[in-house]
Amino acid sequence: MNNKFVEWIAQASGKVGTNKFILAIRDAFADTIPITITAAFFLLINNVLLEPTTGLLRNMPGHEIITNIGIQAYNGTFGILALIITFLIACRLAKSMGSKDGVTEGVIALASYVSLVPNSVPVISNAGKTVQASSVLTQDYSSASGMMVSLLTGIFATLIMMRLQKSDRLKIHMPDSVPPAVGNSFSALFPGMITVGFFAAIEGILNTTTGLTVSAIIIKILQAPLVTGFQSLPGILFYVLLSTFVFTIGIHGADVFGSIAGPVLLASLQQNIDAIHAGQAAPNIVTQPFLDAYVYMGGGGTMIALVIALLIFSKRPDERAILKIGGVPNIFNISEPIMFGLPVVFNLTYAIPFCIAPLVSTIIAYVCTALHLINATYILIPWVTPPIISGYLATGGDIRAAIMQVVIIAVDTLIYMPFVFASNHQYALKAQEEVPADDTAK
C-alpha cells in the first residue's frame, strides 16, 4: 500500500478531527452508542425474528408482548435521538468554548429545538383520517427524521448563548451565600430567555407568514434536486451521493430524503410489477428494492464491505471490538452500531470510502440491469433481508443478481481496504506518541 496515500489520509483526518464543531458532533454521537446499539438489538428482534409475515419466530406464544416491548424500547432510543443529540452537541461545544460543564447550554439548546417544532402537526387518527393535533411532539421531530434541524440548533443555540453570557449587563449577580448551581442558573437566565425566544420567533413568524416550518424549508431545499431524474444514472448517483454524504455527518439520509424518494421509487416498482404481470419487460431500472438489494447492503455506504475489510485488514483492537457488537446486525442491514461505534460519522478516514462505495455499487447494478445481464427488480423485499438473498428475491429468483451482489461486495471491499490500512497507520502513530519517553530511550 502507498505510504504517502496512507499518511495523507491520516493527516487530513487529523486536521478535520481537531475542528471544535466536528469534535462536538462526533463526541455527541459517540455518547449515544449505548442507545443506538440497544435500538439496533430491538430492531433486529422485531424486524427479523418477529416480523408478522416472514419472521422466524412470528408464531411463538407471547410474540405480541415482545414486539410491543421492542417498540417501546425504540421509542425511548431512536425515537428521541434528535432531542438527545441536540443536548449533547450543545454540552460538548459549550465545554470546548469555556463553559464549566455545558449542561445549561445543553438545556437551552434543547428548549430552542423544541421551540422550532410547529404547534400544530398533522397526525393519522385511529379511523385512518389525517387530523391536526396541537401541543404534541411527534417522532417526525424527536427521532432521526429531525436530525438536520437538531444539528444546526445545537450549534447555533450554543454560539448565541456563549456570546450573550459574556455580557455583564445580561448577568444576574447573586450573593456569595447562594449555592453555585443556583447562581450559575440565574446568571444564564437572560441569555437563555433571549436564545429560546429567538428560535421561537423564527418558527412563529415563518409559520404565520408562509405556512411553512423551519424543518420543512430545510428538507425542501435538500430534496428539491431529487424530484426528477431517478431513472437516469446521473440522477440516481446524485441521490445516492447526497443521501450517503449526510450519513457521514450523523443525519439519516433515508429519513431526510425518504418522503420524496420513497413515493417515486415505489411508483417505479409498481410499474415494474404491472409490466411483469402483463408479460412485458419491466420499464424501470431504479426501484426501492434496487437500492435496498444492491446499494445499501449492510446499510448505508454498502457497509457490509466495510465490515469485511475490517475483519480481514484491521489490526486495531478497538475496531475489532466494535465488529463483535455490530457485525451480526450488519448482516441484516442494521448499520448504526458500526456508524456510531467505529465511528464512520465525522471520521474522514472512513467517510471518504463510505461515499465512494455506494456510487460504485450503483454503477455496477445499473449497468448490469440496463444491459439485461440481470433481471430488473420487481419484488419488494423487507429491508432487513441479508445481502445475496435480497438480490435473488428482488429479481424474482435470478441467481445472476445474487452473483452480482458478491461482485459488488468484493469491489467495495477493495475500495475500503486502503482506508483500513490508513486507520491502522493512525492507530500506530497514536500509540507511538503515547509511549513514555523513558520507554523509548530503553
Secondary structure as GFF3:
##gff-version 3
##sequence-region A 1 442
A	DSSP	alpha_helix	3	17	.	.	.	ID=ss1
A	DSSP	alpha_helix	20	31	.	.	.	ID=ss2
A	DSSP	alpha_helix	33	44	.	.	.	ID=ss3
A	DSSP	pi_helix	45	49	.	.	.	ID=ss4
A	DSSP	alpha_helix	63	75	.	.	.	ID=ss5
A	DSSP	three_ten_helix	78	80	.	.	.	ID=ss6
A	DSSP	alpha_helix	81	96	.	.	.	ID=ss7
A	DSSP	alpha_helix	103	115	.	.	.	ID=ss8
A	DSSP	beta_strand	120	124	.	.	.	ID=ss9
A	DSSP	beta_strand	130	134	.	.	.	ID=ss10
A	DSSP	alpha_helix	139	142	.	.	.	ID=ss11
A	DSSP	three_ten_helix	144	146	.	.	.	ID=ss12
A	DSSP	alpha_helix	147	164	.	.	.	ID=ss13
A	DSSP	three_ten_helix	168	170	.	.	.	ID=ss14
A	DSSP	alpha_helix	180	187	.	.	.	ID=ss15
A	DSSP	alpha_helix	189	210	.	.	.	ID=ss16
A	DSSP	alpha_helix	214	223	.	.	.	ID=ss17
A	DSSP	three_ten_helix	224	226	.	.	.	ID=ss18
A	DSSP	alpha_helix	233	248	.	.	.	ID=ss19
A	DSSP	alpha_helix	253	277	.	.	.	ID=ss20
A	DSSP	alpha_helix	288	290	.	.	.	ID=ss21
A	DSSP	pi_helix	291	295	.	.	.	ID=ss22
A	DSSP	alpha_helix	303	313	.	.	.	ID=ss23
A	DSSP	alpha_helix	317	331	.	.	.	ID=ss24
A	DSSP	alpha_helix	336	341	.	.	.	ID=ss25
A	DSSP	alpha_helix	348	370	.	.	.	ID=ss26
A	DSSP	alpha_helix	389	394	.	.	.	ID=ss27
A	DSSP	alpha_helix	399	434	.	.	.	ID=ss28
A	DSSP	alpha_helix	437	441	.	.	.	ID=ss29
###
